[in-house]
Amino acid sequence: MNSALDLVVLVCLGFCSVVVLGRPHHSNFVPKNMQRDIDTLKGPLNLLDTNLVSQPIFLELMVELDVKFEKHEQWLLLNATLDVYLNIFSNMLKENHPEEVKQDLSRLRGKVEDLKRSYYQDRVKMKIQDLVDIKTNDAVVQRKAVNEFKVVYQRASQLGTILHPIAKNPTQG
């Protein structure tokens, strides 16, 4: 084993437990019925195919979360990851799978929706969309933005220095 990712892949081949920094997490948040649905899908979706674990899509990020990212960044990344899973499960449900497979996939999609509803409300995403929708070519909007810029810059600089204290403060120069 060369890395924590190798350990995660090895563990995942057996029973897909969460491993971070080489240590399994002792709390298991995966409901038994969800694990049963995943186990049921192993045969029909050929989930034990070695090609599926040779270059993981999400496991490297799961290992890096605690090491490279602060809690608020982890939240954003996990929220985006859950959105990707919603799309994956939705696309799979459109494919020609047996009804039992579709039922399992639908339950997994429901678990993602429940998790997002409980812990990953899309308030941030809605606010970001509001920002994206601002008419930046409108002259009134532009003047309002310049008028408010000092407050925004102050807040962004303040948060930046709190989150990344070793970075040079751009306001000093």
C-alpha positions in Angstrom: 0.0 0.0 0.0 1.4 3.3 -1.1 -1.1 5.8 0.2 -4.2 6.4 2.2 -6.1 6.1 -1.0 -4.8 2.6 -1.6 -6.1 1.8 1.9 -9.5 3.3 1.1 -9.7 1.3 -2.1 -8.7 -1.9 -0.4 -11.3 -1.4 2.4 -13.9 -0.4 -0.2 -13.4 -3.7 -2.1 -14.4 -5.6 1.1 -17.2 -3.6 2.7 -16.8 0.1 1.8 -16.1 1.5 5.2 -15.0 5.1 5.6 -11.3 5.4 6.2 -9.6 8.8 6.9 -5.9 9.1 7.5 -5.6 5.4 7.7 -8.1 5.0 10.6 -11.7 3.8 10.2 -14.3 6.2 11.6 -16.0 4.5 14.4 -19.4 6.0 13.8 -21.3 4.4 11.0 -23.8 6.8 9.5 -24.7 4.4 6.6 -28.2 2.9 7.4 -28.4 -0.8 7.1 -31.2 -0.7 4.5 -28.9 1.6 2.3 -26.0 -0.9 2.7 -28.5 -3.7 1.7 -29.5 -1.7 -1.4 -25.8 -1.2 -2.4 -25.1 -4.9 -1.8 -28.1 -5.9 -3.9 -26.8 -3.7 -6.8 -23.3 -5.4 -6.7 -24.5 -8.2 -9.0 -26.7 -6.5 -11.6 -24.3 -3.5 -11.9 -21.1 -5.6 -11.7 -19.8 -3.4 -8.9 -17.0 -5.8 -8.0 -15.3 -5.3 -11.4 -11.7 -4.4 -10.7 -11.8 -1.7 -13.3 -14.3 0.2 -11.1 -11.9 0.6 -8.2 -8.6 1.1 -10.1 -9.2 4.9 -10.6 -11.8 6.0 -8.1 -13.9 9.1 -8.7 -14.7 10.3 -5.2 -12.5 8.3 -2.8 -9.4 10.5 -3.2 -11.4 13.6 -2.3 -12.8 11.8 0.7 -9.3 11.1 1.9 -8.1 14.7 1.2 -11.1 16.4 3.0 -9.7 16.2 6.5 -6.1 16.8 5.3 -6.4 19.6 2.8 -9.7 21.4 3.5 -11.2 23.4 6.3 -14.7 22.5 7.5 -16.5 25.1 5.4 -14.6 23.9 2.3 -15.5 20.3 3.2 -19.1 21.2 3.4 -19.0 22.9 0.0 -17.2 20.0 -1.6 -19.5 17.4 0.0 -22.6 19.4 -1.1 -21.3 19.5 -4.7 -20.5 15.7 -4.5 -24.0 15.0 -3.3 -25.3 17.0 -6.3 -23.2 14.8 -8.6 -24.7 11.7 -7.0 -28.2 13.0 -7.5 -27.4 13.4 -11.2 -25.8 10.0 -11.4 -28.7 8.2 -9.8 -31.2 10.2 -11.9 -29.4 9.3 -15.1 -29.2 5.6 -14.0 -32.9 5.6 -13.3 -33.5 6.6 -17.0 -31.5 3.6 -18.3 -32.9 0.2 -19.1 -32.4 -1.6 -15.8 -34.7 -4.2 -14.2 -37.3 -2.8 -11.9 -35.6 -4.1 -8.7 -32.4 -2.2 -9.7 -34.4 0.9 -10.3 -36.1 0.6 -6.9 -32.7 0.3 -5.2 -31.3 3.3 -7.1 -34.4 5.3 -6.3 -34.0 4.6 -2.6 -30.3 5.6 -2.8 -31.3 8.8 -4.6 -33.9 9.4 -1.8 -31.2 9.0 0.8 -29.1 11.6 -0.9 -32.1 14.0 -1.0 -32.8 13.3 2.7 -29.1 14.0 3.6 -29.1 17.2 1.6 -32.4 18.3 3.1 -31.1 17.6 6.6 -27.6 19.0 6.5 -26.9 20.6 3.1 -29.7 23.0 2.4 -29.1 24.8 -0.8 -29.2 28.3 0.8 -25.7 29.0 -0.4 -26.4 27.7 -3.9 -29.5 29.9 -4.1 -27.5 33.0 -3.0 -24.8 32.2 -5.5 -27.4 31.9 -8.2 -28.8 35.3 -7.1 -25.3 36.7 -7.6 -24.9 35.1 -11.0 -28.2 36.6 -12.0 -27.1 40.2 -11.3 -27.2 42.2 -14.5 -23.6 43.3 -14.6 -24.0 45.2 -17.8 -26.7 47.5 -16.3 -25.4 51.0 -15.6 -27.5 51.4 -12.4 -26.3 48.0 -11.1 -22.7 49.0 -11.9 -22.9 52.3 -10.0 -24.6 50.6 -7.0 -21.8 48.0 -7.0 -19.1 50.6 -7.0 -20.9 52.4 -4.2 -21.0 49.2 -2.1 -17.6 47.9 -3.1 -15.7 49.1 0.0 -18.0 47.2 2.4 -17.7 44.0 0.2 -13.9 44.3 -0.1 -13.6 44.8 3.7 -15.7 41.7 4.5 -13.9 39.5 1.9 -10.5 40.7 3.2 -11.5 40.1 6.8 -12.7 36.6 6.2 -9.7 35.8 4.0 -7.3 36.7 6.8 -9.2 34.7 9.3 -9.4 31.6 7.1 -5.9 31.9 5.6 -3.8 33.9 8.2 -0.4 33.1 6.5 -1.4 34.8 3.3 -0.2 38.3 2.7 -3.0 40.8 3.4 -3.7 42.6 0.1 -4.9 45.7 2.0 -1.4 46.4 3.2 0.0 48.0 0.1 
